[in-house]
Amino acid sequence: MTNRLETLKKRYEEYVKAEDTILNGGQEYRIGTSQFKRGDLKTISETIAYLEKEIANEESKQQGKGRNKVIGVIPRDL
């Protein structure tokens, strides 16, 4: 079973390729009388940003710098 970080990185690469294809004029194309449209650029860009955040989170978890790590506790008497 592949780990989550590898899966996120592969998916990220595919979305970057899709974005590049759309930016280079490949969003819509015709074959005969049929017209085809690839993914929406806005959705792809949002997904890329989401995947970048998830990759950063997974990398920090693997380095022991997870979001919920306790660094110190200050006791207070209320």
Residue pairs with C-beta under 8 A, 6 or more apart in sequence:
4 58
5 55
5 58
5 59
5 62
8 51
8 54
8 55
8 58
9 55
11 51
12 48
12 51
12 52
12 55
15 44
15 47
15 48
15 51
16 48
18 38
18 39
18 44
19 41
19 44
19 45
19 48
21 27
21 38
22 38
22 39
22 41
22 44
23 41
26 38
27 37
27 38
27 41
28 35
28 36
28 37
28 38
29 35
29 36
30 36
57 67
60 66
60 67
61 67
